[in-house]
Every structure is written in structure tokens, then in C-alpha cells.
Amino acid sequence: MTDKFTDLAQEGRVHRRVYTDATIFDAEMERIYNHVWLFVAHESQLSEPGQFVTAYIGKRPMIVSRHTDGEIHVFANRCTHRGMKICSARRGAKKRFVCPYHGWSFATDGSLIGIPHGRGYNGKIDPKDPALALDRAARVDIYRGFIFASKAPYGPSLIEYLGPMTRAFDNMVDRAPGGEIEMSGGGFRQQYKGNWKLHMENANDLMHASIVHASSVDAAQSVADGLENEIENHALQMFKGNGLPLSKMDEVEIHGFAGGHSYMGGFYKEGPITQSNDGDPVVNQYRKSMVDAYGENRADDIMSWDTFNHLIYPNLILNPKHQQMRLLQPESVDRTIVHSMCFRLKGAPEEMYQRSVRFLTALNSPASQITTDDIAMFNNIQMALCQSDTDWIDLSRGLGHDRKQDDGGKIGEVGTSELPLRAQYSAWRDLMSA
């Protein structure tokens, strides 16, 4: 089976079965999602003992909780008695987790602390038996407030796994004059009828933007042409940015790394979305707070890092400049949930957070024209792949022209290179054959 998996993702092409075969999807959940580091929560969601959020490791429902000793634990959201899901709330605070089926109770570190009518087991069950505790993730680690967990007891450390992508987390946190960020608001959850890999492949695909999003680009340009002295808002700038000619998209840097990670350079060049307009009072106030916190040179270094869509394989996307995050939750071979959320920069003007919310709404909400286009594309791709007479999908744009970088990654000769897709499938081959 190992060789069969490897053969399905070759250099420059991939077999359609990797998107449509439920057996392969199950193997991905076991060999990829159960072995790598996965984001499960942010520390700002667990500031006090007893606070928790529910999360997933692959398809496995989990609870992330801060225990009474201050430690963070990640354990299965599944009672060890009869398998009932213990907690249905997305987040909250509890002194203990009580199974709603038969009342078994568990501490906020996942240990069993109570069995109703325990004598009914005739002394044959020991509540202190560690096997009856909720199954814990083998490893939990935190980087700059971002909590990751892994089911694998061995493997690279979190720092080693993230590699050069640590800079994305650093920049995201350093953009807060107060040195902390806070996950704020409820965010959005959207489902599409397609494989999880379609979204990750699309995020750093500069070739599709002006084609898939042509209608929103045209509509935005029409509105912009009708403005006189008004400043174009986030949505207009975002939609117009997708309309850059392919020759300009080729000037955007595209980076790919071992482990499947990737990111692109920024391509929004004007208006409030750039955060570089000297005439913008909000940006000027924000810059002053950054200079007060870091000094002028360091503040300029942090604010000038202009990048977009940092993909942390297999299912996390960060946008430090705009305080955005997306997290993919695979449900089945042809069904995926996308969680989108944003962060507040502590010490920054409140209007910066409001702009982050507007950015999230324009780019990753059910009301977004961009998201609507992409989800329709994912749905149609999945449908076509299931019915296709052609087995192989081409990923060869830019192949052979990727240049090695000092950080261990590669940069595409042109921005429209499919380097990020090839990086993802290189990691896919390694993990699926391990």
C-alpha cells in the first residue's frame, strides 16, 4: 500500500484518487493528521483555569482545557464508558466535564473523578485506573500563544516542525504594541463539498485569482470608477487586488518549504488595506503606538513585512498583516469545514481590530464574493474528479525553475509557479509512506 500511495503523487502531477478515494482519506487522517503538529487553540481563549475550547485532531473530537494547576491539556471528547461525546459547547468554563449519558465525570486534565452508583460494578472497576481517563494527546506545545497538539509520542519538536514559518507567528504577535494578541469574536464556519486539500492548494495559487474572481474584480472596478474623493475601502481594494494582470502576479514572490509549508508576498499595493498610507489617521496612530513600544527601526521592520497566506501544513493558514487565521477541519473525503477568525492587537487602536473584522468579512465570510467563488470552484472540482475519464492532474507550472533559498526553502521563478502545491505533495508523500 505504501508504494501505491507514493505512486499517486508524483513530481509535477497527482492522481485524482487522492481527492476522491475514501480509503486514502482515512489513511491521511491516520498517517498525516495523527502524526504532525496541529493547531488546537489560542492561549487567549484559556486565560483562566477551567476554561476550555473544543477542537479536532483530524476527525477526532478533542477538548483543550486549562487545568487547576495552570497546565493546558488536550484530551478526547469521548467518554471512556460508552463512547458518548462529553462536551458539545464550542468554548466555555467548567470545574469538571460530566458525560450527559451516564454521568461519569472527568477533571479538567481528563482524569476520571466520579462514577455514579459505582457499587453497581461489584468492585470490578477502579475509578483511579488511568485507562479510564480521557485519551490525551501525546504531546502539547505552545509557540507565541498558539497551542499545538500531536497524537504521535515521537517526532520533530514544534519549533522544528514549523521551521521558517515561526516568523509568521512572530510577526503576527509583534504587530501588537502590547506584545500580545487575543482571539476575539466568534468568526465564521463554512462547509464545502470537496476534499480538504483543494482549499490548501488554492490559497497560494496566484494563477487563479483574476480568472475565478473576474466578476468581483469587474464589480469592484466599476464602483471604484464612480468614486470621486472617497477612499476605497477594504473590500474594493481586496477585489481589485485579485484583478492584477498575470504579468504582475508573476512579480509576487512565492515560497515553498519542506513539510508542505508555503507563503506568498503581498499584492495589495494601495488604499487602507496596505497599512502604509501616511494620510490614514488610524494607521498613523497605530504606527505611533508601535514606535512607542519598539522604537522606530524595529517598528518599521515589523510593519513593513508584507506577506500573505502563510500555510502551515496540513490545515492552518495565517495572515499576520491582517490578523487573520483559517483552520480546515476535514469531515470526509468530499466534505470540509473552514473556520475563519481574527485577532485583536493589544495596545493598538480599536479601529485596527474593526478593520481586521471587515477584512475577515470581505475575504472569508458567507457574504464574501471571493469565498463564494472559491467554494463553488471546490464543489465543481470534486464533482468533476469523481466523474472524470482522465486520471492525472497537472501540477507542473514552474517545475524545474524553483530556486533554493538560504532558509532551506525554495522560491518560484515566477509568482504563478505551482511550487506551493508541489511542496504540499512532497510532504504528503513523506507522511503517507512513513
Buried (B, 14 or more C-beta within 10 A) or exposed (E): EEEEBBEBBEEBBBBBBBBBBEEBBBBBBEBBBBBBBBBBBBBBBBEEBBBBBBBBBBBBBBBBBBBEEEEBBBBBBBBBBEEBBBBEEEBEBBEEBBBEEEEBBBBBBBBBBEBEEEEEEEEEEEBEEEEBBBBBBBBBBEBBBBBBBBBEEEBBEBEEBBBBBBBBBBBBBBBBBEEBBBBBBEBBBBEBBBBBBBBBBBBBBBBBBBEBBEEBBEEBBEBBEEEEEEEBBBBBBBBBBBBBEBEBBBEBBBBBBBBBBBBBBBBBBEBBBBBBBEEBEBBEBBBEBBBEBBEEEEBBEBBEBBBBBBBBBBBBBBBBBBBBBBBBBBBEBBBBBBBBBBBBBBBBBEBBBEBBBBBBBBBBBEEBBBBBBBBEBBBEBBEEBEEEEEEEBEBEBBBEEBEEEEEEBBBBBBBBBBBBBBBBBBBBBBBBBE
